[in-house]
Amino acid sequence: MISSNDFRPGVSIELDGSVWRVVEFLHVKPGKGSAFVRTKLKNAQNGNVVERTFRAGETVPQATLEKSTMQHTYKEGDEFVFMDMETYDEGRLSAAQIGDRVKYLKEGMEVNVVRWNEQVLEVELPNSVVLEVTQTDPGVKGDTATGGTKPAIVETGAQVMVPLFITIGEKIKIDTRNDTYLGREKE
């Protein structure tokens, strides 16, 4: 159990048979009446966001999440095959279970798989990945780092906006949290 006074962004709680993550919270002490905590909660299973108010000091069950490090070994049909790095057990996840981050998933990449009651909630990729550019418009002499951006397709099929001077075959670093170009990767 966790008190509503201990809510912080990222804390996971169980409500109505689902796992919810605290996105925002505000502890309110009105001049008249008792204090309360106004929260914005995001459902970990389907991504719905709701606002909910708790009495100050009200206790709710804290969600017990299991996090395991797994390595993506290969893709078989529509399923991605992972190996648990501690037990060496093999597990399979669908693209729907992985979510939109599947566009950065590369063979040999280690990810954290978060489970609740044996149900996969999310797959956490590293904050940044290095991928090779496979398709983009050619760069022109005089293109500079501050000149603008163009779309580029990387080896996993994801599209990222990159500076004009990036060419096919270059390895670039991408932030997986917000799909942005971070820079060239040195060989």
PyMOL CGO cylinders between C-alpha atoms (Angstrom):
from pymol import cmd
from pymol.cgo import CYLINDER

trace = [
    CYLINDER, 0.00, 0.00, 0.00, 1.15, 3.52, -0.74, 0.3, 1, 1, 1, 1, 1, 1,
    CYLINDER, 1.15, 3.52, -0.74, -0.19, 6.77, 0.66, 0.3, 1, 1, 1, 1, 1, 1,
    CYLINDER, -0.19, 6.77, 0.66, -1.48, 9.45, -1.70, 0.3, 1, 1, 1, 1, 1, 1,
    CYLINDER, -1.48, 9.45, -1.70, 1.00, 11.80, 0.02, 0.3, 1, 1, 1, 1, 1, 1,
    CYLINDER, 1.00, 11.80, 0.02, 3.85, 9.69, -1.43, 0.3, 1, 1, 1, 1, 1, 1,
    CYLINDER, 3.85, 9.69, -1.43, 2.73, 9.99, -5.07, 0.3, 1, 1, 1, 1, 1, 1,
    CYLINDER, 2.73, 9.99, -5.07, 5.48, 11.03, -7.46, 0.3, 1, 1, 1, 1, 1, 1,
    CYLINDER, 5.48, 11.03, -7.46, 5.64, 10.93, -11.28, 0.3, 1, 1, 1, 1, 1, 1,
    CYLINDER, 5.64, 10.93, -11.28, 6.35, 7.35, -12.38, 0.3, 1, 1, 1, 1, 1, 1,
    CYLINDER, 6.35, 7.35, -12.38, 4.84, 5.65, -9.29, 0.3, 1, 1, 1, 1, 1, 1,
    CYLINDER, 4.84, 5.65, -9.29, 2.66, 2.67, -10.29, 0.3, 1, 1, 1, 1, 1, 1,
    CYLINDER, 2.66, 2.67, -10.29, -0.60, 1.92, -8.47, 0.3, 1, 1, 1, 1, 1, 1,
    CYLINDER, -0.60, 1.92, -8.47, -3.43, -0.57, -8.89, 0.3, 1, 1, 1, 1, 1, 1,
    CYLINDER, -3.43, -0.57, -8.89, -6.95, 0.80, -9.38, 0.3, 1, 1, 1, 1, 1, 1,
    CYLINDER, -6.95, 0.80, -9.38, -10.04, -0.98, -10.71, 0.3, 1, 1, 1, 1, 1, 1,
    CYLINDER, -10.04, -0.98, -10.71, -8.02, -4.07, -11.72, 0.3, 1, 1, 1, 1, 1, 1,
    CYLINDER, -8.02, -4.07, -11.72, -5.51, -2.12, -13.84, 0.3, 1, 1, 1, 1, 1, 1,
    CYLINDER, -5.51, -2.12, -13.84, -2.06, -0.62, -13.43, 0.3, 1, 1, 1, 1, 1, 1,
    CYLINDER, -2.06, -0.62, -13.43, -1.89, 3.18, -13.50, 0.3, 1, 1, 1, 1, 1, 1,
    CYLINDER, -1.89, 3.18, -13.50, 1.21, 5.39, -13.51, 0.3, 1, 1, 1, 1, 1, 1,
    CYLINDER, 1.21, 5.39, -13.51, 1.21, 8.80, -11.87, 0.3, 1, 1, 1, 1, 1, 1,
    CYLINDER, 1.21, 8.80, -11.87, 1.99, 11.38, -14.58, 0.3, 1, 1, 1, 1, 1, 1,
    CYLINDER, 1.99, 11.38, -14.58, 1.33, 14.54, -12.53, 0.3, 1, 1, 1, 1, 1, 1,
    CYLINDER, 1.33, 14.54, -12.53, 0.25, 15.25, -8.98, 0.3, 1, 1, 1, 1, 1, 1,
    CYLINDER, 0.25, 15.25, -8.98, -0.63, 18.31, -6.95, 0.3, 1, 1, 1, 1, 1, 1,
    CYLINDER, -0.63, 18.31, -6.95, -1.04, 18.37, -3.18, 0.3, 1, 1, 1, 1, 1, 1,
    CYLINDER, -1.04, 18.37, -3.18, -3.81, 20.89, -2.37, 0.3, 1, 1, 1, 1, 1, 1,
    CYLINDER, -3.81, 20.89, -2.37, -4.52, 22.33, 1.10, 0.3, 1, 1, 1, 1, 1, 1,
    CYLINDER, -4.52, 22.33, 1.10, -7.58, 24.54, 0.82, 0.3, 1, 1, 1, 1, 1, 1,
    CYLINDER, -7.58, 24.54, 0.82, -8.25, 27.16, 3.47, 0.3, 1, 1, 1, 1, 1, 1,
    CYLINDER, -8.25, 27.16, 3.47, -11.43, 25.38, 4.47, 0.3, 1, 1, 1, 1, 1, 1,
    CYLINDER, -11.43, 25.38, 4.47, -11.82, 21.60, 4.45, 0.3, 1, 1, 1, 1, 1, 1,
    CYLINDER, -11.82, 21.60, 4.45, -9.35, 18.75, 4.32, 0.3, 1, 1, 1, 1, 1, 1,
    CYLINDER, -9.35, 18.75, 4.32, -6.31, 18.45, 2.07, 0.3, 1, 1, 1, 1, 1, 1,
    CYLINDER, -6.31, 18.45, 2.07, -6.41, 16.37, -1.10, 0.3, 1, 1, 1, 1, 1, 1,
    CYLINDER, -6.41, 16.37, -1.10, -4.12, 15.18, -3.89, 0.3, 1, 1, 1, 1, 1, 1,
    CYLINDER, -4.12, 15.18, -3.89, -5.14, 15.88, -7.49, 0.3, 1, 1, 1, 1, 1, 1,
    CYLINDER, -5.14, 15.88, -7.49, -3.47, 13.46, -9.92, 0.3, 1, 1, 1, 1, 1, 1,
    CYLINDER, -3.47, 13.46, -9.92, -3.25, 12.70, -13.61, 0.3, 1, 1, 1, 1, 1, 1,
    CYLINDER, -3.25, 12.70, -13.61, -2.96, 8.92, -14.11, 0.3, 1, 1, 1, 1, 1, 1,
    CYLINDER, -2.96, 8.92, -14.11, -2.02, 6.98, -17.26, 0.3, 1, 1, 1, 1, 1, 1,
    CYLINDER, -2.02, 6.98, -17.26, -3.20, 3.41, -17.76, 0.3, 1, 1, 1, 1, 1, 1,
    CYLINDER, -3.20, 3.41, -17.76, -0.16, 1.20, -18.40, 0.3, 1, 1, 1, 1, 1, 1,
    CYLINDER, -0.16, 1.20, -18.40, -2.13, -1.30, -20.49, 0.3, 1, 1, 1, 1, 1, 1,
    CYLINDER, -2.13, -1.30, -20.49, -3.99, 0.93, -22.95, 0.3, 1, 1, 1, 1, 1, 1,
    CYLINDER, -3.99, 0.93, -22.95, -2.52, 4.43, -22.49, 0.3, 1, 1, 1, 1, 1, 1,
    CYLINDER, -2.52, 4.43, -22.49, -5.74, 6.16, -21.36, 0.3, 1, 1, 1, 1, 1, 1,
    CYLINDER, -5.74, 6.16, -21.36, -5.18, 9.24, -19.19, 0.3, 1, 1, 1, 1, 1, 1,
    CYLINDER, -5.18, 9.24, -19.19, -7.60, 10.22, -16.42, 0.3, 1, 1, 1, 1, 1, 1,
    CYLINDER, -7.60, 10.22, -16.42, -7.63, 12.83, -13.68, 0.3, 1, 1, 1, 1, 1, 1,
    CYLINDER, -7.63, 12.83, -13.68, -8.47, 11.56, -10.20, 0.3, 1, 1, 1, 1, 1, 1,
    CYLINDER, -8.47, 11.56, -10.20, -8.57, 13.15, -6.76, 0.3, 1, 1, 1, 1, 1, 1,
    CYLINDER, -8.57, 13.15, -6.76, -7.53, 11.32, -3.57, 0.3, 1, 1, 1, 1, 1, 1,
    CYLINDER, -7.53, 11.32, -3.57, -7.92, 12.40, 0.04, 0.3, 1, 1, 1, 1, 1, 1,
    CYLINDER, -7.92, 12.40, 0.04, -4.60, 13.31, 1.65, 0.3, 1, 1, 1, 1, 1, 1,
    CYLINDER, -4.60, 13.31, 1.65, -3.20, 10.22, 3.33, 0.3, 1, 1, 1, 1, 1, 1,
    CYLINDER, -3.20, 10.22, 3.33, -5.55, 7.83, 1.49, 0.3, 1, 1, 1, 1, 1, 1,
    CYLINDER, -5.55, 7.83, 1.49, -3.83, 4.50, 0.79, 0.3, 1, 1, 1, 1, 1, 1,
    CYLINDER, -3.83, 4.50, 0.79, -4.03, 2.62, -2.48, 0.3, 1, 1, 1, 1, 1, 1,
    CYLINDER, -4.03, 2.62, -2.48, -2.35, -0.65, -3.51, 0.3, 1, 1, 1, 1, 1, 1,
    CYLINDER, -2.35, -0.65, -3.51, 1.03, -0.16, -5.15, 0.3, 1, 1, 1, 1, 1, 1,
    CYLINDER, 1.03, -0.16, -5.15, 1.50, -2.22, -8.31, 0.3, 1, 1, 1, 1, 1, 1,
    CYLINDER, 1.50, -2.22, -8.31, 4.23, -4.83, -8.10, 0.3, 1, 1, 1, 1, 1, 1,
    CYLINDER, 4.23, -4.83, -8.10, 6.04, -4.73, -11.42, 0.3, 1, 1, 1, 1, 1, 1,
    CYLINDER, 6.04, -4.73, -11.42, 8.68, -7.23, -12.51, 0.3, 1, 1, 1, 1, 1, 1,
    CYLINDER, 8.68, -7.23, -12.51, 11.44, -5.93, -14.77, 0.3, 1, 1, 1, 1, 1, 1,
    CYLINDER, 11.44, -5.93, -14.77, 13.70, -8.33, -16.62, 0.3, 1, 1, 1, 1, 1, 1,
    CYLINDER, 13.70, -8.33, -16.62, 16.54, -7.67, -19.05, 0.3, 1, 1, 1, 1, 1, 1,
    CYLINDER, 16.54, -7.67, -19.05, 16.06, -9.49, -22.34, 0.3, 1, 1, 1, 1, 1, 1,
    CYLINDER, 16.06, -9.49, -22.34, 17.97, -9.55, -25.61, 0.3, 1, 1, 1, 1, 1, 1,
    CYLINDER, 17.97, -9.55, -25.61, 16.21, -9.48, -28.98, 0.3, 1, 1, 1, 1, 1, 1,
    CYLINDER, 16.21, -9.48, -28.98, 17.61, -12.48, -30.86, 0.3, 1, 1, 1, 1, 1, 1,
    CYLINDER, 17.61, -12.48, -30.86, 15.53, -12.72, -34.06, 0.3, 1, 1, 1, 1, 1, 1,
    CYLINDER, 15.53, -12.72, -34.06, 12.12, -12.18, -35.63, 0.3, 1, 1, 1, 1, 1, 1,
    CYLINDER, 12.12, -12.18, -35.63, 9.94, -15.14, -36.58, 0.3, 1, 1, 1, 1, 1, 1,
    CYLINDER, 9.94, -15.14, -36.58, 6.85, -14.25, -38.58, 0.3, 1, 1, 1, 1, 1, 1,
    CYLINDER, 6.85, -14.25, -38.58, 4.99, -11.53, -36.68, 0.3, 1, 1, 1, 1, 1, 1,
    CYLINDER, 4.99, -11.53, -36.68, 6.66, -12.34, -33.36, 0.3, 1, 1, 1, 1, 1, 1,
    CYLINDER, 6.66, -12.34, -33.36, 9.89, -11.05, -31.89, 0.3, 1, 1, 1, 1, 1, 1,
    CYLINDER, 9.89, -11.05, -31.89, 11.97, -13.62, -30.01, 0.3, 1, 1, 1, 1, 1, 1,
    CYLINDER, 11.97, -13.62, -30.01, 13.78, -12.52, -26.85, 0.3, 1, 1, 1, 1, 1, 1,
    CYLINDER, 13.78, -12.52, -26.85, 16.20, -14.31, -24.52, 0.3, 1, 1, 1, 1, 1, 1,
    CYLINDER, 16.20, -14.31, -24.52, 16.16, -13.60, -20.79, 0.3, 1, 1, 1, 1, 1, 1,
    CYLINDER, 16.16, -13.60, -20.79, 19.72, -12.57, -19.86, 0.3, 1, 1, 1, 1, 1, 1,
    CYLINDER, 19.72, -12.57, -19.86, 19.55, -14.20, -16.39, 0.3, 1, 1, 1, 1, 1, 1,
    CYLINDER, 19.55, -14.20, -16.39, 17.74, -17.49, -16.99, 0.3, 1, 1, 1, 1, 1, 1,
    CYLINDER, 17.74, -17.49, -16.99, 18.43, -17.83, -20.75, 0.3, 1, 1, 1, 1, 1, 1,
    CYLINDER, 18.43, -17.83, -20.75, 14.75, -18.67, -21.28, 0.3, 1, 1, 1, 1, 1, 1,
    CYLINDER, 14.75, -18.67, -21.28, 13.23, -17.73, -24.61, 0.3, 1, 1, 1, 1, 1, 1,
    CYLINDER, 13.23, -17.73, -24.61, 10.12, -15.57, -24.85, 0.3, 1, 1, 1, 1, 1, 1,
    CYLINDER, 10.12, -15.57, -24.85, 8.06, -14.22, -27.71, 0.3, 1, 1, 1, 1, 1, 1,
    CYLINDER, 8.06, -14.22, -27.71, 6.36, -10.85, -27.97, 0.3, 1, 1, 1, 1, 1, 1,
    CYLINDER, 6.36, -10.85, -27.97, 4.12, -9.46, -30.69, 0.3, 1, 1, 1, 1, 1, 1,
    CYLINDER, 4.12, -9.46, -30.69, 4.55, -6.03, -32.23, 0.3, 1, 1, 1, 1, 1, 1,
    CYLINDER, 4.55, -6.03, -32.23, 1.39, -4.92, -30.40, 0.3, 1, 1, 1, 1, 1, 1,
    CYLINDER, 1.39, -4.92, -30.40, 2.94, -5.84, -27.02, 0.3, 1, 1, 1, 1, 1, 1,
    CYLINDER, 2.94, -5.84, -27.02, 6.13, -3.91, -27.83, 0.3, 1, 1, 1, 1, 1, 1,
    CYLINDER, 6.13, -3.91, -27.83, 4.24, -0.86, -29.08, 0.3, 1, 1, 1, 1, 1, 1,
    CYLINDER, 4.24, -0.86, -29.08, 5.50, 1.92, -31.33, 0.3, 1, 1, 1, 1, 1, 1,
    CYLINDER, 5.50, 1.92, -31.33, 9.08, 1.45, -30.13, 0.3, 1, 1, 1, 1, 1, 1,
    CYLINDER, 9.08, 1.45, -30.13, 9.28, -1.62, -32.38, 0.3, 1, 1, 1, 1, 1, 1,
    CYLINDER, 9.28, -1.62, -32.38, 10.59, 0.67, -35.13, 0.3, 1, 1, 1, 1, 1, 1,
    CYLINDER, 10.59, 0.67, -35.13, 13.94, 0.95, -33.31, 0.3, 1, 1, 1, 1, 1, 1,
    CYLINDER, 13.94, 0.95, -33.31, 14.28, -2.72, -32.30, 0.3, 1, 1, 1, 1, 1, 1,
    CYLINDER, 14.28, -2.72, -32.30, 17.41, -4.31, -33.73, 0.3, 1, 1, 1, 1, 1, 1,
    CYLINDER, 17.41, -4.31, -33.73, 18.77, -7.85, -33.36, 0.3, 1, 1, 1, 1, 1, 1,
    CYLINDER, 18.77, -7.85, -33.36, 21.16, -8.15, -30.41, 0.3, 1, 1, 1, 1, 1, 1,
    CYLINDER, 21.16, -8.15, -30.41, 19.62, -5.15, -28.60, 0.3, 1, 1, 1, 1, 1, 1,
    CYLINDER, 19.62, -5.15, -28.60, 19.03, -5.50, -24.85, 0.3, 1, 1, 1, 1, 1, 1,
    CYLINDER, 19.03, -5.50, -24.85, 15.70, -4.20, -23.56, 0.3, 1, 1, 1, 1, 1, 1,
    CYLINDER, 15.70, -4.20, -23.56, 13.83, -4.17, -20.24, 0.3, 1, 1, 1, 1, 1, 1,
    CYLINDER, 13.83, -4.17, -20.24, 10.51, -6.01, -20.28, 0.3, 1, 1, 1, 1, 1, 1,
    CYLINDER, 10.51, -6.01, -20.28, 8.09, -4.78, -17.58, 0.3, 1, 1, 1, 1, 1, 1,
    CYLINDER, 8.09, -4.78, -17.58, 5.45, -7.29, -16.44, 0.3, 1, 1, 1, 1, 1, 1,
    CYLINDER, 5.45, -7.29, -16.44, 2.50, -7.17, -14.05, 0.3, 1, 1, 1, 1, 1, 1,
    CYLINDER, 2.50, -7.17, -14.05, 0.77, -10.46, -13.13, 0.3, 1, 1, 1, 1, 1, 1,
    CYLINDER, 0.77, -10.46, -13.13, 2.64, -12.22, -16.01, 0.3, 1, 1, 1, 1, 1, 1,
    CYLINDER, 2.64, -12.22, -16.01, 1.21, -9.68, -18.47, 0.3, 1, 1, 1, 1, 1, 1,
    CYLINDER, 1.21, -9.68, -18.47, 3.66, -7.58, -20.51, 0.3, 1, 1, 1, 1, 1, 1,
    CYLINDER, 3.66, -7.58, -20.51, 3.00, -3.89, -19.86, 0.3, 1, 1, 1, 1, 1, 1,
    CYLINDER, 3.00, -3.89, -19.86, 5.84, -2.33, -21.83, 0.3, 1, 1, 1, 1, 1, 1,
    CYLINDER, 5.84, -2.33, -21.83, 9.19, -2.89, -23.44, 0.3, 1, 1, 1, 1, 1, 1,
    CYLINDER, 9.19, -2.89, -23.44, 11.75, -0.24, -22.47, 0.3, 1, 1, 1, 1, 1, 1,
    CYLINDER, 11.75, -0.24, -22.47, 14.37, 0.39, -25.13, 0.3, 1, 1, 1, 1, 1, 1,
    CYLINDER, 14.37, 0.39, -25.13, 17.63, 2.20, -24.40, 0.3, 1, 1, 1, 1, 1, 1,
    CYLINDER, 17.63, 2.20, -24.40, 17.22, 6.00, -24.41, 0.3, 1, 1, 1, 1, 1, 1,
    CYLINDER, 17.22, 6.00, -24.41, 19.35, 6.23, -27.55, 0.3, 1, 1, 1, 1, 1, 1,
    CYLINDER, 19.35, 6.23, -27.55, 20.25, 3.83, -30.33, 0.3, 1, 1, 1, 1, 1, 1,
    CYLINDER, 20.25, 3.83, -30.33, 22.81, 3.93, -33.15, 0.3, 1, 1, 1, 1, 1, 1,
    CYLINDER, 22.81, 3.93, -33.15, 21.38, 3.00, -36.55, 0.3, 1, 1, 1, 1, 1, 1,
    CYLINDER, 21.38, 3.00, -36.55, 22.60, 3.21, -40.13, 0.3, 1, 1, 1, 1, 1, 1,
    CYLINDER, 22.60, 3.21, -40.13, 20.86, 5.49, -42.64, 0.3, 1, 1, 1, 1, 1, 1,
    CYLINDER, 20.86, 5.49, -42.64, 19.61, 3.36, -45.56, 0.3, 1, 1, 1, 1, 1, 1,
    CYLINDER, 19.61, 3.36, -45.56, 17.65, 5.96, -47.53, 0.3, 1, 1, 1, 1, 1, 1,
    CYLINDER, 17.65, 5.96, -47.53, 17.67, 9.76, -47.72, 0.3, 1, 1, 1, 1, 1, 1,
    CYLINDER, 17.67, 9.76, -47.72, 17.93, 12.53, -50.26, 0.3, 1, 1, 1, 1, 1, 1,
    CYLINDER, 17.93, 12.53, -50.26, 21.52, 13.27, -51.31, 0.3, 1, 1, 1, 1, 1, 1,
    CYLINDER, 21.52, 13.27, -51.31, 23.37, 16.06, -49.55, 0.3, 1, 1, 1, 1, 1, 1,
    CYLINDER, 23.37, 16.06, -49.55, 24.45, 19.09, -51.55, 0.3, 1, 1, 1, 1, 1, 1,
    CYLINDER, 24.45, 19.09, -51.55, 27.70, 21.01, -51.13, 0.3, 1, 1, 1, 1, 1, 1,
    CYLINDER, 27.70, 21.01, -51.13, 27.13, 23.91, -48.77, 0.3, 1, 1, 1, 1, 1, 1,
    CYLINDER, 27.13, 23.91, -48.77, 24.60, 22.13, -46.55, 0.3, 1, 1, 1, 1, 1, 1,
    CYLINDER, 24.60, 22.13, -46.55, 25.27, 23.08, -42.94, 0.3, 1, 1, 1, 1, 1, 1,
    CYLINDER, 25.27, 23.08, -42.94, 24.31, 21.79, -39.53, 0.3, 1, 1, 1, 1, 1, 1,
    CYLINDER, 24.31, 21.79, -39.53, 21.91, 24.68, -38.96, 0.3, 1, 1, 1, 1, 1, 1,
    CYLINDER, 21.91, 24.68, -38.96, 20.48, 24.77, -42.48, 0.3, 1, 1, 1, 1, 1, 1,
    CYLINDER, 20.48, 24.77, -42.48, 17.43, 22.53, -42.07, 0.3, 1, 1, 1, 1, 1, 1,
    CYLINDER, 17.43, 22.53, -42.07, 16.30, 18.94, -41.97, 0.3, 1, 1, 1, 1, 1, 1,
    CYLINDER, 16.30, 18.94, -41.97, 15.20, 16.17, -44.30, 0.3, 1, 1, 1, 1, 1, 1,
    CYLINDER, 15.20, 16.17, -44.30, 13.62, 12.75, -43.73, 0.3, 1, 1, 1, 1, 1, 1,
    CYLINDER, 13.62, 12.75, -43.73, 15.85, 9.68, -43.52, 0.3, 1, 1, 1, 1, 1, 1,
    CYLINDER, 15.85, 9.68, -43.52, 14.99, 5.99, -43.27, 0.3, 1, 1, 1, 1, 1, 1,
    CYLINDER, 14.99, 5.99, -43.27, 17.22, 3.92, -40.94, 0.3, 1, 1, 1, 1, 1, 1,
    CYLINDER, 17.22, 3.92, -40.94, 18.02, 0.19, -41.08, 0.3, 1, 1, 1, 1, 1, 1,
    CYLINDER, 18.02, 0.19, -41.08, 15.03, -0.78, -38.91, 0.3, 1, 1, 1, 1, 1, 1,
    CYLINDER, 15.03, -0.78, -38.91, 12.57, 1.06, -41.17, 0.3, 1, 1, 1, 1, 1, 1,
    CYLINDER, 12.57, 1.06, -41.17, 11.97, 4.04, -38.86, 0.3, 1, 1, 1, 1, 1, 1,
    CYLINDER, 11.97, 4.04, -38.86, 11.83, 7.55, -40.35, 0.3, 1, 1, 1, 1, 1, 1,
    CYLINDER, 11.83, 7.55, -40.35, 13.74, 10.33, -38.58, 0.3, 1, 1, 1, 1, 1, 1,
    CYLINDER, 13.74, 10.33, -38.58, 14.34, 13.97, -39.46, 0.3, 1, 1, 1, 1, 1, 1,
    CYLINDER, 14.34, 13.97, -39.46, 18.09, 14.57, -39.90, 0.3, 1, 1, 1, 1, 1, 1,
    CYLINDER, 18.09, 14.57, -39.90, 20.29, 17.54, -40.91, 0.3, 1, 1, 1, 1, 1, 1,
    CYLINDER, 20.29, 17.54, -40.91, 20.82, 18.09, -44.65, 0.3, 1, 1, 1, 1, 1, 1,
    CYLINDER, 20.82, 18.09, -44.65, 24.46, 16.90, -44.61, 0.3, 1, 1, 1, 1, 1, 1,
    CYLINDER, 24.46, 16.90, -44.61, 23.66, 13.30, -43.53, 0.3, 1, 1, 1, 1, 1, 1,
    CYLINDER, 23.66, 13.30, -43.53, 24.21, 10.75, -46.33, 0.3, 1, 1, 1, 1, 1, 1,
    CYLINDER, 24.21, 10.75, -46.33, 23.31, 7.11, -46.94, 0.3, 1, 1, 1, 1, 1, 1,
    CYLINDER, 23.31, 7.11, -46.94, 25.53, 4.67, -45.03, 0.3, 1, 1, 1, 1, 1, 1,
    CYLINDER, 25.53, 4.67, -45.03, 26.25, 6.98, -42.09, 0.3, 1, 1, 1, 1, 1, 1,
    CYLINDER, 26.25, 6.98, -42.09, 25.55, 5.78, -38.56, 0.3, 1, 1, 1, 1, 1, 1,
    CYLINDER, 25.55, 5.78, -38.56, 23.47, 8.22, -36.52, 0.3, 1, 1, 1, 1, 1, 1,
    CYLINDER, 23.47, 8.22, -36.52, 22.39, 8.34, -32.89, 0.3, 1, 1, 1, 1, 1, 1,
    CYLINDER, 22.39, 8.34, -32.89, 18.62, 8.62, -32.29, 0.3, 1, 1, 1, 1, 1, 1,
    CYLINDER, 18.62, 8.62, -32.29, 16.71, 9.44, -29.09, 0.3, 1, 1, 1, 1, 1, 1,
    CYLINDER, 16.71, 9.44, -29.09, 14.04, 6.70, -28.83, 0.3, 1, 1, 1, 1, 1, 1,
    CYLINDER, 14.04, 6.70, -28.83, 11.89, 8.70, -26.40, 0.3, 1, 1, 1, 1, 1, 1,
    CYLINDER, 11.89, 8.70, -26.40, 11.04, 11.51, -28.83, 0.3, 1, 1, 1, 1, 1, 1,
    CYLINDER, 11.04, 11.51, -28.83, 12.30, 10.24, -32.23, 0.3, 1, 1, 1, 1, 1, 1,
    CYLINDER, 12.30, 10.24, -32.23, 14.96, 12.93, -32.64, 0.3, 1, 1, 1, 1, 1, 1,
    CYLINDER, 14.96, 12.93, -32.64, 18.41, 12.96, -34.24, 0.3, 1, 1, 1, 1, 1, 1,
    CYLINDER, 18.41, 12.96, -34.24, 21.19, 13.34, -31.65, 0.3, 1, 1, 1, 1, 1, 1,
    CYLINDER, 21.19, 13.34, -31.65, 24.28, 13.30, -33.86, 0.3, 1, 1, 1, 1, 1, 1,
    CYLINDER, 24.28, 13.30, -33.86, 26.64, 11.26, -35.98, 0.3, 1, 1, 1, 1, 1, 1,
    CYLINDER, 26.64, 11.26, -35.98, 28.19, 8.20, -34.43, 0.3, 1, 1, 1, 1, 1, 1,
    CYLINDER, 28.19, 8.20, -34.43, 31.95, 8.02, -34.72, 0.3, 1, 1, 1, 1, 1, 1,
    CYLINDER, 31.95, 8.02, -34.72, 33.30, 4.83, -36.25, 0.3, 1, 1, 1, 1, 1, 1,
]
cmd.load_cgo(trace, "trace")
